[in-house]
């Protein structure tokens, strides 16, 4: 057990023991002094804490100190009633703090109670309640701000995680403080009740048991009870004050004292005015000249000194700024920052800025967050940070998408307009500005807000500008996701699997395959839109076959076959016959006969005329599927699939090529044609 844990346990144990076992007056003196020291420690700790989370265990501290203080009350009450000698500390507080007078002691005690109940406790309770409510209400907005900063690249994943954790800790802290303040209030109430019981019990004990006169018993026991109440209420008052300081200082990362003094005495003209008013009061009123005139002069002198300090600081700051500017001019250009290439960039003209500006009601940043989540769920990999920036060189309504610093696509929108697309069954055409949908290059028109309802009513698909950009960006990311997958990304995925399947990862990496080999397999899958979320199945398949071959293309085919349920679910609807195109067996033999194996991998050596004939046949057969409104899907034998896909991908990027081994047994297929040579 750690020393700190043992100390806390002994602190609580002492409180429990004091409630049960009588203790001597000497030990009570020691514990009362210790209790006062703890109260001062808490007070100064809250004053100089830079932020509230530096005292994150404060609600627990309140509970512990309250229990300890109540235990001391019980022990002192037991000694007062049983022996009439509760020790030096209680007697001193009764005689010295109370002035040795019954009336003065009672008045001082009542004043302390009023200050604690009415002023400090009531205010602290209200502030804690309001702060907890506002903190919880503000959490969603703060979380969205963190996500926006993360997606714009202003902070890293680690910083975002740290901010989210801090946000949750603050919410938990203020929620706990809302209830913990009741401990302080309850402690003060308990102290008042105990004091009343002590007075009545002491008088009864003095008169009945010790045969004292009523006046003598009243004088003795009330003084002791007042001392006991004061020695309890003063630490309680200190902790109440500490609670008020903590809940009112907020989460400002600054020293309490320096900020407080600067805010109160930081403006020279305020001190001049205060000094002038105080001096005038001392001159024109009967108030003491010896006090008010020197005090006013002190304020004026302090104001002059602060003004000199501010002027000196401004001159030094200006000199430092000039020196930094000169040093920046003399410093050679730091080209390292220019070497960084953002994986994904969305640049837009100034006319699109309102869509990305949260203060103007734009939600483009939120949509970027949703894109990353959507692709992570759909394809099983983390999309890199998407950098958003404005570019004054672009047309106002133009935007471009860059992958690794290279522009791969662009688009243009009309602000305050909507894009309407004809799905093919509109009842009535409406007028608008002709354009093309940027993601799939479909014909569309721009319409105004007034035309939106009518366009939707006659069958048009209407999309707002942020959705157009978000959809376009999503399709580009899907298209280039394989190129964006780095070895570090693969290492992160491997680490995630290792947490739950350590033996699988140890068997596979690096004994059978390196990170580069796994990266190529995952890239092959992502290139054809196959999700890699089921990494356990993928890694198990690789571990089964990597001992036989390290050819990543062949390993990809094995992985695809193990993912046949996912592939079937993606391309073949349940309880529905899917129309497909098959491959002529003779053509499959010709393709396999033209495969050449090299150390760098396999490639096709088909005659150009033969390739041209195959592409013509593919175009014709795919056209049949498109006329039926079906996705272009070609079914091949397992050994031919990857070579046929490689042959056609430059001509038909959206063509789906699936082998028989990748189709679940429950899928129903109907061939509507055959690709021949």
Order of alpha helices (4+ residues) and beta strands (2+ residues): alpha-alpha-alpha-alpha-alpha-alpha-alpha-alpha-alpha-alpha-alpha-beta-alpha-alpha-beta-beta-beta-beta-beta-beta-alpha-beta-alpha-alpha-alpha-alpha-alpha-alpha-alpha-beta-alpha-beta-beta-alpha-beta-alpha-beta-beta
